[in-house]
Amino acid sequence: MPEGVKGAGGAVRTIVEPQRRVPVVAQPDVLVVGGGAAGIAAACAAARGGAATLLVERFGFLGGTLTAVTLGGFCGTHAIVDERRLARVVGGLYLELEDRLRRRGAVSEPARHGRILGVPYDSACLKLVADEMLAAHGVPMLLHSRVAAVQIEGRRVAAVVMENKGGRAAILPRVVVDCSGDGDVAVFAGAGYSLGDGGKTQAGSTMFRLAGVDTSVAGGLTRARIRELLEQAVADGYPLPRTATGVHLNPLEGIVHLNVTRLVRADGSPYDLSDPDDLTEAERVGRAQAFLYEEVFRRYVPGFAQARIVDIGAMVGIRETRLIRGEEVLTEEAVRNCVKPANRIACTAWPLEKHEGGRGTSWEFLPDGDCYGIPYGCLVVKGYENLFVAGRNLSATHAAQASARVAGPCFAMGEAAGAAAALAVRLEVQGREVPIDALQRSLEEHGAILTPCLA
Ligand SMILES: Cc1cc2nc3c(=O)[nH]c(=O)nc-3n(C[C@H](O)[C@H](O)[C@H](O)COP(=O)(O)OP(=O)(O)OC[C@H]3O[C@@H](n4cnc5c(N)ncnc54)[C@H](O)[C@@H]3O)c2cc1C
């Protein structure tokens, strides 16, 4: 194996880049970096709020983890009230996306797996629907463009520099919403952040889809039964890093999504998926695991005898990297106690779902029929006047993010950050000065759920 290329943190030598002039290609009111769940919602909400908005995305399509990695379903969108009843906890722009998917037959009814619930969707169609949604809200986007640097003036982000096939170019926004998942803009700006529990983040997973599955059989398998079968494979000598999983049926017949790989080093410790060397190694290891699981499912799991991998995510699935320090921090105590702060801008009821050591997944459920709220201050980057974060890189503790990171709350946080950014532009105030009552009113007027009907 050739020696790895150390990321900036591990470099021992440096060179000085020559100064160069960079063309300014846009001066939007609001720049949204990253087009995942949070970024799609942030961009649409900012434009809806009257801000001239631009979205920049490093891939050639929107959706982020939803499409580049692919998921079993949208999670965190409902609270389970009792055996039969669900309460929606995420509305607003997420529902617009769901409706657009439904019109194309690309979303199914919520699927329950014991005490968790997901809304299955077709990821190829989501790419199209996300394009349509941005166009409908009048948001231009620049794809294949990666943000690589930030310039600061005082406590403001003054310029964001991106790289694409045209070279390097600058954007001069009035406000930035960082929805990059890894907090790239905030980190380039020098914002504080934490990385996992003392550096140990949640393990990532390579995601894949199988065709040729007899879903009439596979759809009836419980998580407990699959675990038994996979543990049998381990006992027979298959080196499976994880045996806890469910079968996620896709809206497309015969297709099953599996979230079963686990990206950990030989000693069981997770890779740091913001480190280029670790990321490279994790891609290689994850692909090998996907094909190992294909073999095991074909051999051990009913309904999968003819199954073949038809799609592997374009990149490894990253659950957690840097969590950006905001004006407030979402804590696990607030999540566990279902705290609904007066300045909440999003709600969810997703459990604390941890992918850490061993072959299992740990689930810590909230009480049935309850949820918690995410405070506005978790989106306002501490020490900066015009910088927001939204999505899985929110300001939270490691354990709290294990709940808030799923797609439903990421959409809701993005919608709130975009709406707040537009208000900050219109009222000419800093992020932390945005009037919370005006923000909440505007979110609720557009269907966001800040007081879920849980009774
Ligand atoms: C393996 C796995 C399984 C999961 N399963 C589920 C599930 O079943 N249901 C569920 O609801 N949630 C699930 N999640 C969690 C959830 O999907 C994500 O946390 C959520 O979608 C994150 O959305 P986001 O918008 O915050 O970030 P991301 O989806 O990571 O989006 C970030 C976007 O920013 C772009 N970007 C990054 N850096 C730059 C840059 N420098 N310049 C320009 N663009 C940039 C990326 O390309 C990407 O499009 C899972 C996550 C993983 C990893």
The ligand as a Tripos MOL2 file, in Angstrom:
@<TRIPOS>MOLECULE
LIG
   53    58     1     0     0
SMALL
NO_CHARGES

@<TRIPOS>ATOM
      1 C1        -25.3030    5.2170    7.1130 C.3       1 LIG1
      2 C2        -26.3680    6.1880    7.4540 C.ar      1 LIG1
      3 C3        -27.6720    5.7920    7.5540 C.ar      1 LIG1
      4 C4        -28.6560    6.6930    7.8460 C.ar      1 LIG1
      5 N1        -29.9460    6.2800    7.8660 N.ar      1 LIG1
      6 C5        -30.9160    7.1930    8.0100 C.ar      1 LIG1
      7 C6        -32.2690    6.8330    7.8080 C.ar      1 LIG1
      8 O1        -32.6190    5.7150    7.4790 O.2       1 LIG1
      9 N2        -33.1960    7.8170    7.9550 N.ar      1 LIG1
     10 C7        -32.8710    9.0970    8.2660 C.ar      1 LIG1
     11 O2        -33.7450    9.9430    8.3670 O.2       1 LIG1
     12 N3        -31.5990    9.4520    8.4720 N.ar      1 LIG1
     13 C8        -30.6230    8.5420    8.3220 C.ar      1 LIG1
     14 N4        -29.3280    8.9230    8.4370 N.ar      1 LIG1
     15 C9        -29.0120   10.2900    8.8460 C.3       1 LIG1
     16 C10       -29.3620   11.3400    7.8150 C.3       1 LIG1
     17 O3        -29.5180   10.8130    6.5540 O.3       1 LIG1
     18 C11       -28.3510   12.4380    7.6880 C.3       1 LIG1
     19 O4        -27.7740   12.7730    8.9140 O.3       1 LIG1
     20 C12       -29.0120   13.6800    7.1070 C.3       1 LIG1
     21 O5        -29.6020   13.3560    5.8670 O.3       1 LIG1
     22 C13       -27.9630   14.7480    6.9860 C.3       1 LIG1
     23 O6        -28.4400   15.8200    6.2260 O.3       1 LIG1
     24 P1        -27.5530   17.1270    6.1130 P.3       1 LIG1
     25 O7        -28.2340   17.9570    5.0980 O.co2     1 LIG1
     26 O8        -27.3190   17.6910    7.4590 O.co2     1 LIG1
     27 O9        -26.1160   16.6460    5.6070 O.3       1 LIG1
     28 P2        -25.6620   15.8340    4.3240 P.3       1 LIG1
     29 O10       -26.7140   14.9240    3.8650 O.co2     1 LIG1
     30 O11       -24.3330   15.2750    4.6900 O.co2     1 LIG1
     31 O12       -25.4980   16.9550    3.2240 O.3       1 LIG1
     32 C14       -24.3770   17.7790    3.1360 C.3       1 LIG1
     33 C15       -24.2570   18.2760    1.7150 C.3       1 LIG1
     34 O13       -23.1840   19.2000    1.6310 O.3       1 LIG1
     35 C16       -22.3590   18.9080    0.5340 C.3       1 LIG1
     36 N5        -21.0210   19.4040    0.8700 N.ar      1 LIG1
     37 C17       -20.2090   18.9470    1.8480 C.ar      1 LIG1
     38 N6        -19.0820   19.6720    1.9040 N.ar      1 LIG1
     39 C18       -19.1890   20.6130    0.9440 C.ar      1 LIG1
     40 C19       -18.3390   21.6720    0.5260 C.ar      1 LIG1
     41 N7        -17.1580   21.9090    1.1150 N.pl3     1 LIG1
     42 N8        -18.7320   22.4500   -0.5140 N.ar      1 LIG1
     43 C20       -19.9380   22.2240   -1.1330 C.ar      1 LIG1
     44 N9        -20.7790   21.2220   -0.7660 N.ar      1 LIG1
     45 C21       -20.4250   20.4470    0.2790 C.ar      1 LIG1
     46 C22       -22.4540   17.4080    0.4170 C.3       1 LIG1
     47 O14       -22.1060   16.9420   -0.8580 O.3       1 LIG1
     48 C23       -23.9190   17.1550    0.7420 C.3       1 LIG1
     49 O15       -24.7630   17.2540   -0.3740 O.3       1 LIG1
     50 C24       -28.3160    8.0370    8.1170 C.ar      1 LIG1
     51 C25       -26.9970    8.4580    8.0180 C.ar      1 LIG1
     52 C26       -26.0310    7.5430    7.6840 C.ar      1 LIG1
     53 C27       -24.6460    8.0250    7.5560 C.3       1 LIG1
@<TRIPOS>BOND
     1     1     2 1
     2     2     3 ar
     3     2    52 ar
     4     3     4 ar
     5     4     5 ar
     6     4    50 ar
     7     5     6 ar
     8     6     7 ar
     9     6    13 1
    10     7     8 2
    11     7     9 ar
    12     9    10 ar
    13    10    11 2
    14    10    12 ar
    15    12    13 ar
    16    13    14 ar
    17    14    15 1
    18    14    50 ar
    19    15    16 1
    20    16    17 1
    21    16    18 1
    22    18    19 1
    23    18    20 1
    24    20    21 1
    25    20    22 1
    26    22    23 1
    27    23    24 1
    28    24    25 2
    29    24    26 1
    30    24    27 1
    31    27    28 1
    32    28    29 2
    33    28    30 1
    34    28    31 1
    35    31    32 1
    36    32    33 1
    37    33    34 1
    38    33    48 1
    39    34    35 1
    40    35    36 1
    41    35    46 1
    42    36    37 ar
    43    36    45 ar
    44    37    38 ar
    45    38    39 ar
    46    39    40 ar
    47    39    45 ar
    48    40    41 1
    49    40    42 ar
    50    42    43 ar
    51    43    44 ar
    52    44    45 ar
    53    46    47 1
    54    46    48 1
    55    48    49 1
    56    50    51 ar
    57    51    52 ar
    58    52    53 1
@<TRIPOS>SUBSTRUCTURE
     1 LIG1         1 GROUP 0 **** ****
